Amino acid sequence: MKLILDGHDMVYESCNLCYMFFPGEKVQTVMAGEQGIDDYSYIRLKRCRTKTTAFVTILRNGKRARACSYSVSNARDYKKQCEFAMGRAFYKAASSLCGFSPPWGILTGIRPAKFARDMLSNGLSRQEIIDVLKKEHYVAPRKAAVCLETALAEADIVALSKPNSFSLYISIPFCPSRCLYCSFISQDIVKMAHLMPRYVELLCEELVATGRLVTKLGLRLETIYMGGGTPTSLPTEKLEKILKTVKDNFIFTDLREYTVEAGRPDTITNEKLAVIKSGGVGRICINPQTLQDDVLKRIGRSHTSAEFFKAFSLAKHSGIGSINTDLITGLPGDTLEGFKRTLDGIADLNPENITIHTLAVKRSSRLVTGGTATYDARGELAADMLDYAGDKLVQGGYTPYYLYRQRNTTGNLENIGYSKPNYEGLYNIFIMDETHTILSTGAGGVTKLRQPLGNRIERIFNFKYPFEYISRFEEILERKKQVEKFYDSNPWQV
């Protein structure tokens, strides 16, 4: 798809509009007149004294569609209003041409609930927010309602944070196998077992240095999340060593939530659960993704549904107070009836959290590198699965609290977390909202330093792969010094 911009330079915003209707395509920006007879999207902004007009023309497979929309030329947030006008014009033209309308309308960002929260903070009523989402941004009524409900839950969680708050992320980049859709840096535990002892040793050293630093700065630990990867793929003694290091080097006085990813049921044992509980962990994630064994095999999961039920039972009897389960809509080979059986089976277990993800086609996943990726702009099956899950879970006493979207997700749909009352996953909100500083440790960790009395974000990157992390560890410790410099320049106390 060729993209022609006229009268503006909003390349990123324009590309995102193209991806909504033409996912997986390479978008090439060209000058007007260079498009030839190939498929293209032409987006023009014309500013006059009182209004700015967005004109869109799309040529696709020999068919052409045009539309326009308007924004106010003297608007205080002029660029944002122009972006919305472009979105409305593109949406109308592309919907006419392609024969479908994405349910999230022109909202291309990953955090639609934050958009609703901003309107709440600006004094709009709930009905006014729903009207803005539906009438100005073309969001479907069902999505507008869940967006607002999630925004209200997020607002309560974000309000818990203080100027000196931070959360801790611990990366364990090892897994029993690599799933078909996975784009994380997870390493096969068998192939990379020789790196594990040294990796754990250095990770603990980084945790000690981080604990010393936050104590010096007077920062307040709100949540801890150990993810990856699959932390429970570690041997019990290695997992215990990390958990003990955290307990010995961080102050838990204000800790609200401590989560460990136990995502692969085939890695869970009574011994590991006992170690996790004794380490102060109160929340774990056990992620079946589906309860259809044929689908599990197709996506490269090395466990069965029976192993999931066994692992869940062990966890339930371990005394760990909160269990999250992840499911994915739109998995290759799954059906609506199969998904309903999965959702019903999970709901019968009554976990505290259920997170519903929509399949996203990511460039570094085996789904893409293996040449089996299918981009689905309509996403009708996944949409039906999401609707069924929402209806079933709300009827069962769950409420949505966490919502985000990714590029190249089936049908431009969402990932959404549901929870029982008072069991919301706080870390999920804090990191997605960028509420406060996230200090990340381990391979692939990205520290996000949030200005305590402002909105600016600075990032510090750890090396991505375990062998880099090990061989260049001294550089990682050196980079950690940037944290103290940041807080010296941005004190949390006035």
Secondary structure, 3 states (H helix, E strand, C coil): CEEEEECCCCHHHHHHHHHHHCCCCCCEEECCCCCCCCCEEEEEEEECCCEEEEEEEEEECCEEEEEEEEEECCCCCHHHHHHHHHHHHHHHHHHHHHCCCCCCCCCCCCCHHHHHHHHHHCCCCHHHHHHHHHHHCCCCHHHHHHHHHHHHHHHHHHCCCCCCEEEEEEEECEECCCCCCCCCCCEECCCCHHHHHHHHHHHHHHHHHHHHHHHHHCCEEEEEEEEECCHHHCCHHHHHHHHHHHHHHCCCCCCCEEEEECCCHHHCCHHHHHHHHHCCCCEEECCCECCCHHHHHHCCCCCCHHHHHHHHHHHHCCCCCEEEEEEEECCCCCCHHHHHHHHHHHHHHCCCEEEEEECECCCCCHHHHCCCCCCCCCCHHHHHHHHHHHHHHHHCCCEEEEEEECCCEHHHCEEEEEECCCCCCHHHHHHHHCCCEEEEECCCCEEEEECCCCCCEEEEECCCCHHHHHHCHHHHHHHHHHHHHHHHHCCCCC
